[in-house]
């Protein structure tokens, strides 16, 4: 019995010793091994790749030209009659010129009572709405920046864009300010409906991540030039799915100066009256084009000799049918609207018409809208 008890005692003691050692092992590691631990040596990375340095340089050059826009809606409490602002949303924009004009999307400021613009250096200003063009989803604000004005973003072109070239988007997705995403031009000439139902044409498609809050921010090329204004995404979830769209800069550079000068945008003036019902009449006759219903006196159309539709005792005599404006084919009324959108006042264009069964070409000098 004594021998058995002694054996049990030794086994128990050994077990307790093992347990004690196991529990104190971290302390042993910390005390003994910790004295030998040192930070690991850093592996040199070498210079950044050329494309990385280029991306960094483009972002740093453009960052100060990008702004954060927040909007508010004035609400009157029907019970207390108190008036207060409720935050409506946020978006992006960019500095257009040295006069404090800021370009953004129309839908960023639509329905808002007030807007505020925050610069990259943290300064914030109340903004004044200068003008808006819903048909192009563009708007211009103005802020009263004094000294140390941020630089206007350099302007590029969109007519010479090619699918596959690198693009960068800077904006404030989900309120995360001054976020950079990169990608390529995925496609050109895309079309989306605008708020007034007419299509916004010639949009740039990109796979650079664009999310809510990016709207109104710049899409720039690898040279740091503005080539588009980020405007929309195509996604069932409402977040980036690699399909984003931007208004091309050639459209922006045509629309924005008019918004600054007049507060609204109107395409160049041709001086003809036309209507979708004319399209339906031509459809029944098996014809395509835009039927000239009337010609405005003193207009470019009258100067070019366009003939309107008229009523006679024998019935309706069709006027000229517009088939093309320059190189743009015109099959329906919305095609003529879109073709005029791409032109400037003072520009002389060839107008192809169908008259008495014959195609003829007239030269028309487009005018500014009256």
C-alpha positions in Angstrom: 0.0 0.0 0.0 2.9 2.4 0.8 4.6 1.5 -2.4 1.4 2.1 -4.4 0.8 5.4 -2.6 4.3 6.5 -3.3 3.9 5.6 -7.0 0.6 7.5 -7.2 2.2 10.5 -5.5 5.1 10.5 -7.9 2.8 10.3 -10.9 0.6 13.1 -9.5 3.6 15.3 -8.8 5.0 14.7 -12.3 1.6 15.6 -13.8 1.3 18.8 -11.8 4.8 19.7 -12.8 4.0 19.2 -16.5 0.8 21.3 -16.1 2.7 24.1 -14.3 5.4 24.1 -16.9 2.8 24.2 -19.7 1.0 27.1 -18.2 4.2 29.0 -17.6 5.5 28.3 -21.1 4.4 31.6 -22.6 6.2 33.4 -19.8 9.3 31.2 -20.6 9.0 32.3 -24.2 8.6 35.9 -23.3 11.5 35.9 -20.8 14.0 33.7 -22.6 13.1 33.8 -26.3 11.8 37.3 -26.2 15.3 38.5 -25.4 16.4 37.1 -28.8 13.4 38.5 -30.9 14.2 41.4 -33.3 12.2 43.2 -36.0 12.5 41.4 -39.3 14.7 42.9 -41.9 12.9 45.0 -44.6 13.2 43.8 -48.1 14.1 46.7 -50.4 11.3 47.2 -53.1 13.2 49.3 -55.6 11.6 52.2 -57.5 7.9 52.3 -58.2 6.9 51.0 -61.7 6.6 53.7 -64.3 2.8 53.2 -64.6 2.5 53.5 -60.8 4.5 56.8 -60.8 2.4 58.1 -63.7 -0.9 57.3 -61.9 0.3 58.9 -58.7 1.4 62.0 -60.5 -1.9 62.3 -62.4 -3.9 62.0 -59.2 -1.8 64.5 -57.2 -2.0 67.0 -60.1 -5.8 66.7 -60.4 -6.8 66.2 -56.7 -7.0 69.9 -55.9 -9.4 70.5 -58.8 -11.9 68.0 -57.5 -14.6 69.1 -55.0 -17.0 67.4 -52.6 -20.6 68.6 -53.0 -23.3 68.2 -50.4 -26.9 69.3 -50.9 -29.7 70.2 -48.5 -33.5 70.6 -48.8 -35.3 73.3 -46.9 -38.2 71.8 -44.9 -41.0 73.6 -43.0 -42.3 71.7 -40.0 -46.1 72.0 -40.4 -46.6 71.8 -36.6 -44.0 74.2 -35.3 -43.5 76.3 -38.5 -39.8 75.9 -37.9 -37.6 76.1 -41.1 -34.6 73.9 -41.3 -32.3 72.1 -43.8 -32.3 68.4 -44.3 -29.3 66.8 -45.9 -30.3 65.5 -49.3 -27.2 63.8 -50.6 -23.7 64.3 -51.9 -21.7 64.1 -55.0 -18.6 65.3 -56.8 -17.6 68.1 -59.1 -14.6 69.9 -60.4 -13.3 73.4 -60.8 -14.0 74.7 -64.3 -12.3 78.1 -64.4 -10.7 80.8 -62.2 -14.0 82.5 -61.6 -15.1 79.8 -59.1 -17.4 77.9 -61.5 -17.9 74.2 -60.6 -19.2 71.6 -62.9 -21.3 68.7 -61.7 -24.3 66.5 -62.7 -27.8 67.9 -62.9 -29.1 65.0 -60.8 -26.6 65.9 -58.0 -28.3 69.2 -57.3 -31.9 68.5 -58.6 -34.5 69.2 -56.0 -32.0 70.7 -53.6 -32.6 74.1 -51.9 -28.9 74.7 -51.0 -25.5 73.3 -52.0 -22.1 73.4 -50.4 -18.8 72.9 -52.0 -15.8 71.6 -50.0 -12.3 71.9 -51.5 -9.5 69.5 -51.1 -7.8 71.7 -48.5 -10.9 71.6 -46.3 -12.4 75.0 -47.1 -16.1 74.9 -47.6 -18.4 77.4 -49.4 -22.1 77.9 -50.1 -22.7 77.5 -53.8 -25.0 79.4 -56.2 -26.7 77.6 -59.0 -25.6 79.2 -62.3 -27.4 76.9 -64.8 -28.5 73.4 -65.5 -29.0 71.2 -68.6 -31.0 68.1 -67.6 -30.9 66.7 -71.1 -27.1 66.3 -70.7 -27.2 65.8 -66.9 -24.9 68.8 -66.4 -25.0 71.7 -64.0 -22.8 74.6 -63.1 -22.4 76.1 -59.6 -20.3 79.0 -58.5 -18.5 79.6 -55.2 -16.9 82.8 -53.9 -13.3 81.6 -53.6 -10.9 84.4 -52.7 -7.1 84.0 -52.6 -5.4 80.7 -53.1 -7.9 79.5 -55.7 -7.7 75.8 -56.7 -6.6 75.3 -60.3 -9.1 74.5 -63.1 -8.9 71.0 -64.4 -7.1 70.7 -67.8 -9.5 70.0 -70.7 -9.0 67.2 -73.2 -11.0 65.9 -76.1 -13.3 62.9 -76.4 -13.6 62.6 -80.2 -10.3 60.8 -80.4 -10.8 58.4 -77.5 -10.1 54.7 -78.2 -11.5 51.6 -76.4 -8.8 50.2 -74.1 -7.0 53.4 -73.2 -6.5 54.1 -69.5 -8.8 56.4 -67.5 -9.0 57.5 -63.9 -12.0 58.6 -62.0 -11.8 60.9 -58.9 -14.8 61.5 -56.7 -16.5 60.9 -53.4 -18.2 57.5 -53.5 -20.4 56.8 -50.5 -19.0 60.0 -49.0 -15.4 58.7 -49.0 -13.8 61.8 -50.2 -11.2 62.1 -53.0 -11.2 58.5 -54.0 -9.2 57.3 -57.0 -10.3 54.4 -59.2 -8.8 53.3 -62.4 -9.8 51.4 -65.5 -10.1 51.7 -69.2 -12.5 53.0 -71.8 -14.8 50.0 -72.2 -16.9 51.3 -75.1 -17.9 54.5 -76.9 -21.2 56.0 -78.2 -23.4 54.5 -75.5 -26.9 55.9 -74.9 -29.0 56.4 -71.8 -32.4 58.1 -71.2 -32.3 61.6 -69.6 -34.8 62.9 -67.1 -36.8 64.5 -69.9 -37.1 61.2 -71.8 -34.7 62.1 -74.7 -31.6 60.0 -74.8 -28.2 61.2 -73.7 -26.0 60.1 -76.6 -22.3 59.3 -77.2 -21.6 58.4 -73.5 -18.3 57.0 -72.6 -18.5 53.5 -70.9 -15.7 52.6 -68.4 -14.9 49.9 -66.0 -13.3 52.3 -63.5 -15.3 51.8 -60.4 -18.1 54.5 -60.2 -20.5 54.4 -57.2 -23.1 56.7 -55.7 -21.2 59.9 -54.8 -18.9 59.7 -57.8 -21.6 61.5 -59.9 -20.3 64.8 -61.3 -16.6 64.0 -60.7 -14.1 64.0 -63.5 -13.0 61.1 -65.7 -9.5 61.9 -66.8 -7.0 60.4 -69.2 -3.4 59.3 -68.4 -2.2 62.8 -69.3 -4.4 64.2 -66.5 -6.9 65.9 -68.9 -10.7 65.9 -68.4 -12.3 63.6 -70.9 -15.7 63.1 -69.3 -18.0 63.7 -66.3 -19.0 60.6 -64.4 -22.8 60.4 -64.5 -24.3 56.9 -64.0 -23.7 53.3 -63.3 -25.5 50.2 -64.6 -26.0 47.8 -61.7 -28.9 45.8 -60.3 -27.5 46.4 -56.8 -26.9 50.1 -57.2 -23.2 49.7 -56.7 -20.3 49.5 -59.1 -20.5 46.4 -61.4 -17.8 47.6 -63.7 -20.2 49.4 -66.0 -20.1 53.2 -65.6 -20.9 56.0 -67.9 -19.5 59.5 -68.4 -20.7 62.5 -70.4 -17.9 63.2 -73.0 -15.9 66.3 -72.6 -16.7 67.6 -76.1 -20.3 67.8 -74.9 -19.3 69.4 -71.6 -17.1 72.0 -73.4 -20.1 72.9 -75.6 -22.8 73.0 -73.0 -21.0 74.5 -69.9 -20.1 77.9 -71.6 -23.7 78.4 -72.4 -24.8 77.6 -68.9 -22.4 80.1 -67.6 -23.4 82.8 -70.1 -27.2 82.2 -70.2 -28.1 79.9 -67.3 -29.5 77.4 -69.8 -28.5 75.4 -72.8 -30.1 75.6 -76.2 -28.8 73.9 -79.3 -27.9 76.0 -82.4 -30.9 77.4 -84.1 -32.0 76.0 -87.5 -35.4 77.6 -87.7 -37.7 74.7 -88.7 -40.8 73.4 -86.9 -41.0 69.6 -86.8 -42.9 67.1 -84.7 -43.0 63.4 -84.0 -46.4 63.3 -85.6 -44.6 64.2 -88.8 -42.5 61.1 -88.3 -45.7 59.0 -88.1 -47.0 60.5 -91.4 -43.7 59.7 -93.1 -43.9 56.2 -91.7 -47.3 55.7 -93.3 -45.8 56.9 -96.6 -42.8 54.5 -96.3 -40.4 57.4 -95.9 -37.7 58.3 -93.3 -36.5 61.7 -92.2 -37.9 64.8 -90.6 -40.8 66.6 -92.2 -40.4 70.4 -92.2 -43.8 71.6 -91.0 -43.0 75.3 -91.0 -40.0 77.6 -91.5 -39.3 80.5 -89.1 -39.1 83.9 -90.8 -35.6 85.3 -90.8 -34.1 82.0 -89.7 -31.2 80.1 -91.2 -33.7 77.6 -92.7 -35.5 80.4 -94.6 -32.1 81.9 -95.8 -31.2 78.4 -97.1 -34.5 78.1 -99.0 -36.2 75.3 -97.1 -39.8 74.7 -98.0 -42.5 74.1 -95.4 -45.5 71.8 -95.5 -48.6 73.7 -96.7 -52.3 73.2 -97.1 -53.9 73.7 -100.5 -57.3 73.1 -102.0 -56.1 69.7 -103.2 -54.9 68.8 -99.7 -51.6 68.7 -97.9 -48.4 69.4 -99.9 -45.4 67.9 -98.1 -42.5 70.3 -97.4 -38.9 69.3 -97.5 -37.8 66.2 -95.7 -34.5 66.5 -93.8 -32.4 63.4 -94.4 -29.0 64.4 -92.9 -27.3 67.2 -91.1 -23.6 67.1 -92.1 -22.5 63.5 -91.7 -25.3 62.7 -89.2 -28.2 60.7 -90.7 -31.6 61.9 -89.7 -34.3 59.3 -89.7 -36.6 60.7 -87.0 -37.1 63.9 -85.0 -34.9 62.9 -82.2 -32.0 62.3 -84.6 -32.3 65.9 -85.8 -32.3 67.1 -82.2 -29.2 65.0 -81.5 -27.4 66.2 -84.6 -28.0 69.9 -83.8 -26.6 69.2 -80.2 -23.2 68.4 -81.7 -23.0 71.7 -83.6 -22.1 75.3 -82.7 -23.8 78.6 -83.5 -22.1 80.2 -86.5 -21.2 76.8 -88.0 -22.1 76.2 -91.7 -23.3 72.7 -92.4 -24.6 70.7 -95.3 -28.3 69.8 -95.0 -29.4 66.9 -97.2 -33.1 67.0 -98.0 -35.7 65.2 -100.1 -37.7 67.6 -102.3 -40.1 66.4 -104.9 -38.6 63.0 -104.9 -35.0 64.2 -105.4 -32.2 64.4 -102.9 -30.5 67.8 -102.8 -27.9 69.4 -100.5 -28.2 72.9 -99.1 -25.7 74.8 -97.0 -27.1 76.3 -93.8 -25.3 78.7 -91.4 -26.6 77.8 -87.9 -27.4 80.7 -85.6 -27.6 81.2 -81.9 -31.0 80.5 -80.4 -33.1 83.7 -80.4 
